[in-house]
Amino acid sequence: MREYGLLGSNILDSDFSFEIKIKEGAGAFVCGEETALIGSIEGKRGMPRSRPPFPAIAGLFGSPTIINNVETLGTLPNILRNGPDWYTRFGKEGNRGTKTFSLVGKIRRPGLIEVQLGTTLREIIFDIGGGVQKPFKAIQTGGPSGGCLSEEFLDLTVDYESLASAGSIMGSGGLIVMDEDTCIVDLAKYFLDFTQKESCGKCVPCRVGTKHILEILQRITEGEGSPDDLLALRTLGDTIKKGALCGLGQTAPNPVLTTLRYFRNEYLEHIKDHTCRATVCKSLIEYRVIKEKCTGCQSCVRVCPTGAITGPRSEPHNLDASKCIKCRSCYEICRYDAIAGDAIVIRTAERQS
């Protein structure tokens, strides 16, 4: 660009100077919010600012600033080459263009995909992604702050309004596919743990609210929750969404609120029955070998990190519960469904007493 006189001191218009500087961030999740990003570029801690004034009026170092992500800027060359009419051929009314997604999870063909806005989740999961090996359970859209949608939403079109109506977001373009081996409560806890740690701490709803939600989810996954916790989660989630200063806090409760809405029975199983149907929550399960199904292939023996599983080849193996750390390695590698995760009945009785 400098050689062609489009950049720097050799720019064709001597009255106008234009430079490009690449600023590498520290990777803070909250800096996805535009004012937090501006603060980071200015050398300050990445924390959102109250608006107005908006960045277009007073942004970087107090100057008018336009902020767009790389994906948006990446569409400009083709629009400039082909014209806006070419771009609006893609997508649907009100949601023109395409969207890039990271399709991951329990999917046969994971990877980066680009689809027209208005494509259904069913097309993305089963036509593009090749479907799942085990029964489909849910898909989370929008990254860590996105909502988890159940099977009833497979024919939902992927656009901003449709996702919002279901309690989710387009977000960063993450699509995480889950099957029956995913524990919904544990999943919600995982994402809340992430957003709670990434909270900048500036506003009370996000700083304190996400901490309380995480503590409640932790209790539930350990079999120590109560039915009242579900109301508390709902109330906290709604309060954080309405009171948080920036998009991180406003969307952080989405994984909890949507899983409560579409997978409430799974929460109740953890609370009332002290069971985890996906055999993920360590405090609620104990693994054992089903002798009738075990072929003695020794796959589980090889992956067990503590030597809890023993036995000669071609004979049913044994699992020493005192050595088992419940890492699920044996459960996931067994091709014969010979590893079972049972509810810990004795521990449940002790808690109730």
N, C-alpha and C positions, 0 to 999 in steps of 0.2 A: 504493500500500500504506500509505503514511503517512496519507493522507486517511481510510482505512477503519480506522485504528488498529491495523494489523498490523505496523508497522515503526517503529522509532525511539522517541523519548521519549513519544509518545502511545499506546504499545502498551497494549492493554486490560488486560493483567495487569501491574500496576505493579511487581511483584516480579521481572519478567523483561524484560531488554533484548535486542533483536535488531536487528543492523545488517548491511547488505550493503556490501561494498567490492570493487570490481573492481580487480584487480592485473594489469597488463599485463606479460607476460614479454618477455625479449629474443630469444626464438625459438630457444633452444638445444634441439637434438634430445634431448640426454640428460635434459632436464627433463620428458620424457614419463614418466620413472621417478618414482614418487611422493615418495621421500625427497629426490631432487635438486630436485624442484619446491618442496618445503617449504623447503629451504635457500635457493632463489632468492627466495621470498616473504619470507624473513627478512632479505634483503639480503646474503646470502652467495653465494659462487660456487656454481653449480649442480652439485653432486657428490653421488652416492648415499651413504647411510650404511649401516653394518652393521646388520642386524636379527637378533634382537630388541634393543631394544623396537620393536614395530611402531607405525605412526602412530596406530592406534586406542588405544594406551596412552600414547605420548609422541610427539606430532607437532609441529605448528606452535607454536613458542615453548614446547615442552615439554608442551603441553596435548593431551588426546585429540583426534584429528583424523580425520575421514572424508574420503577423496578419491575422487571419481568424475569421469569425463570428461563433456563436454557431451552426448554421444550418450546416455549412460546417464540423465542427469538429464532429457533431453528425452522419455524414455518415461514419466516419472512422471505428468504431467498426464492422459494418456489412461488409465493404469492406475487413477488415483484416480477418474476420471469413470466408467469402464466396469467396473472391478473386475478382479481378477487372472485370473478365468476367461476374460474376453475376450482378454487378452494371450496366455494359454497356448494359444489356438486356433491361433496362428501357430507355425511352426517344426516341429521334430521332437522326439521323446523325448530328453530330456537337453539339448536345445539349443532352448529356446523363444524366441519373439520374432522380430524382424527385425534386419537389419544394413544399414547404409548403406555403399556402396562408391563409390569414385572409379574409374570405368571409363575407362581411357585407353590410349594406344599405337596400334598398327596396327589400329584398330577402326573400322568404318564409322559407328557412332553413339556417340561418346564422351560422357561426362557423369556426373552423380551419379545413382545408382540406389539403391533400397531393396528388398530381397528377403527372403523368409522364410529363416531358417536351414534348411539341408537342400536348398536349390536346387542343382542341379548346375552345374559350370563350363560345360558345353555349353549349357545354357539361357541362362546369363548372356551368353556370348560370341556365340552364333549367333541366339538368339531375341530377347534384349533389345538386344544390341549390334549386331546385323545382320551379324556375321561379319567376316572380313578379306578384303581384295582379293587378296592373294597367299596361298600356302599357309601355314596356321597352323604355328607352330613351338613356342611356349611361352607360358606365362602366369606372371607373378610375383604372388603374393598377399602382402599384409601390409606393403607399403611397402619402404623400403630394406633392411630386415633380413629380408625374406621370402624364401621359397624359389622357385626356378624349376621349374615342373612341365611335363612334356612332353605330347605328344598322348595318351599312354596314360591320362592322368588327367582327360580331358575329362568323364567320367561320375562323377567324384568329387563327393560332396556337400560343400557349403561349410558346415562346422561345425568347432568347435574341435578335436575329436578326430581327425576325418578329415584335416584339413590337417596336424596335428602328426604323424600316422602317415606322411605323405608327405614329411616334413622341412620343412614350411613352417609359417606362422602366420596367424592372422586379423589380428593387428597393428592398424594404423591404418585398415584397410579400403581399402588401395590394390590395384587390379587393373591390371596392365600387360600388355597383349597384344602378342606379338611374332610377326613373320612371318619368312620365309626371308632377309630382308635384315638380320636382327639377328645380330651375332656374339656368341655366348654367352660367350666368354672376355672380350671387351671389355665386355660387360654386367656380368659379375662384377667386373671391375676398376673399373668406374664406381661401383658401389654400395659396394665396399670403400673406394674413395677418399673417399666421402662419410662413411661411418661412422668411418673412421680419423680424419678431420678433426674429427668431432663428439665423439670420445672425450674425456672430461674428463681422462683421464690418471691417475686416482687409483690404479687397480690395474694391475699389470704385465701380466697376460695380455692385457688389452684394449689397453693403450697400446703395448706392444712387439709383441704377436702380430699385431695388424692391420697394423702397419707392415711386418712381414716378409712377410705374405701379399700385400700390395699390391706389394712389390718383386718377388716371384716372378711375379705376374700380369703385371707390366710387362715382365719378361724374355720371358715366353711370347708376348705380343702383338708383341714386336719380333723374334721368331724366334730367340731366344737361350736358350730353355728346354731342359730335359733331362727324360727320363722320370722321373728321381728327384724332380723338382719336384712331381709329382702326389702322391706319398707324403708329401712335406713339407707340401703344402697340406692334405691330409687330417689329418695329425697335428696341425698347428697349429690347424686348425679345431676338432677335437675337444677339444684342450687349452683353447682360449679359452672354448668353451661351458661346460666344467666348472669353470673357475677364475675367470671374470670375476665381478665384484662385483654388477653390475646387469644389467637386461634388455638394455641396449644391447650390451654385450660378449657376453652369452650368446646373442644372436641374430645378431650381426654376421656370423659365418661362413656363415650359411644360404645366401646366393646362391652361394658357392663350393662348399659341400658338395653342394648339390642339382644344380648344373650338372656337377660331377664325376661324380655318380651317374647322371644321366640323359643327359648329353651328352659322355661321356668321349671319344668318337671325335673331336669337334671340338677338344678339347685336344690330342689326339695329332696331328691334322693340322697344328696350329700348331707343334708341337715337332719332329715327324719330317719332315713334308713342307714346312714353312715356307710354308704357304698359309692363307689365310683365305677360306673358302667364301662368306662374306657380303661380301667385298671391303670390309672396314671398317678393319682394322689397317693403318695407313699404311706401316709398315716392310716389309710383305710383299707389297705390290701396286704395280702401275703401270697407269695407265689409258691406253686407246687407243680410237680411233674405228674401228668396223667399217664399212669403206667400202661393203660390199654392202648394209648395212641403213640407212645414213645417207641421209635424204631432203633434207638441207640446210635444215631448218626454222628453224635458228638459235636454237632455244630454249636450247641449251647455250651458245651464244656470249653470249647476254644474261645468263646467270647466272654465268658464269665470272668470278671476282673478279680474276684476274691476266692475262686476255687470252691464256690458253694455247691456247684453241680459236679458230681462224680459218677463213674460207672464205666465198665468196659464197652467196647464197640459192639453193636448189634444186640445189646441188652438194655432194658429200661433203666434210665438213670435215676439218681437220687439228688434231692435238693435240700441242703442243710439251711433251714430258715435262720439259724443263728449267725450264719456267715453272709446271708443275702443282704445286699444294700439296696435292692429294689431299683436297679438301674434300667430294667426292661430289656436289656440286651438279649437275653435268652428268649423272651416273649416275642420280640420282633424278628428274630432270625429263624425261629422254628417253622418249618414248612408243613408240619403235620398237626398243628394246633394242640401240641402236647404239653404246653405250658399254660396253666390257669392262674388267674389272679382272683383270689377269694377275699370276701369281706372278713375283717378281723372281728369275729363275733365276741371273743372274750373282752377285747378292749372296748367294744361298744357297750357291753353290759356294765363294765366298770365305770364308764363315763355317766351312764344313766343312773347308776346307784349313787 
